[in-house]
Amino acid sequence: MRIVRPTMLACVFAALNAGVTQAQETQADTSPHGVVAIGAGVVPEFDGSKDARVLPAVLADIRWGGVNFQVGGQGLRADIASGSRLAFGPVIGVRLPRDDADGRVGLLPEIDTAIEAGGFVGYRFGGNERGQGSLETELSVVHDVCAHDGLLATARASYAAIRGDTFSLSLDARTTWVNQDYARTYFGITPAEAVTSGLAAYRPGSGIRDVGVSMTAGYWFSPRFGVMGALGANYLIGDFADSPITAEGRRWQPTGALTIAYRF
């Protein structure tokens, strides 16, 4: 199963940080405090798919001992420079298998679960004490260690439009570059696979896979409880848009989530 994609969750983390800041006002930094959220997410079945599925979504942003531990869908990362404008640390994620595709794509070989590990670095510009008005920029780079042997680099910018006591709103833009190994694993078709599936053989190269935008909003109806929602979409471009796999599906890859949040 798939849960909300990490590229979108970066914007969700930015919104969760508003809750973490407020929690820190009443908690000592030596004790864990932050936000956890549980709900449902809507994602494509696989890269380039036209079908979507509804799945559980679990998000968390917890500050403990000067480190922010962030969990979202298929990803886990730690910001070891928590509390400063600079952010950096390790990141690890799971890209779940393509093993339930319909139509001719389902005749292609299944793709195993991928474990992608690496790191991220970011910097926050401007903003008041709550972070409102700030612009966060970030670059994350991960490499698979077991399935596609690919490399992915994602650049992101997130703007904290509103950071109030009860309402927060963040806007996010991003793009992801991938290497040839990733491209040919998820979007390529060998001559032998073309014969089996009926799709045209295709050998994509490295390049920018997609561009995307998202919006995340949170509303706190009590000091402890609130709701958070996110909507976004990635748009496949270049070799990835031209793949026969994408032609069987669509270039637009929408995502969304709605959760109940708890602040402690």
C-alpha positions, 0 to 999 in steps of 0.5 A: 500500500502507498501512503502520502508521498514524502515530497508533499509531506515536506509542506505538511511538516512546515504546517506541523511546525506551527503546532510544535512552536506553540507546544514549545511555549509551554514545555521545556525543551528537555521533554518531548513535545510536538504534534501527531496527526492520524487520518486518511490520504489519497495517492496514485497507485504508482508513478504515472497511474491514473488510478488512486487509492485511499489509505491511512496517513500518519504524520508526526513532528516531535521535538526532543533534546534539540532534535526534530523527529519527523514522520510522514507516510513513507518517510522518517527524518531528523532535523539535528539543527532544530530551532535555528534557521538552518535545517539538516539531517538524515532521511530514510523512506520506503517506496513501496512495490508496483505489484497491483497495476491494471491493464498492460502495465500490470503485464510488466515485471513487478518492482520490489520495495525500495529503501531510499536513504540520504540527507537533507539541508534547508534554510528559512528566510524571514518570518516572525517569531511564529514563522509567519511570512517565512520562506523555507528552501530545502534540498534532499538527496536519497539513494536506493539501497535494494531495488532500483539503485536510483538517485533522487534529488528534490528541491522544495520551497515552502511559504508560511502564509498564515501562522496563528493561534488557531489557523495555519496555511502553507504553500509549497512548490517542488521539483525532483531530478532522478538518475537513469537507474530510477527512470528505467526502473519505473518508466522504462520498457525493455524490448522483451517487456514490450513483447509481453505487455504490448507496450512500446519499448522505451529507454528514458534517461536521467532528468527532471521527473516532475514539478508539483505544488501543494497547500496545507491548512490546519485549524486548532479548535482547542489547545490540544486538538485540531484538524489538518488537510493537504491537497497537491499534485505533481505533473510529470514532464520530459521523458517521464511524461512521454513514457508508454506507462504514463500514456496508460495513465496520466501526467497529473498525479494528485495527492491529498490527506485529512487528519485529526491532530493532537498537540502535546 
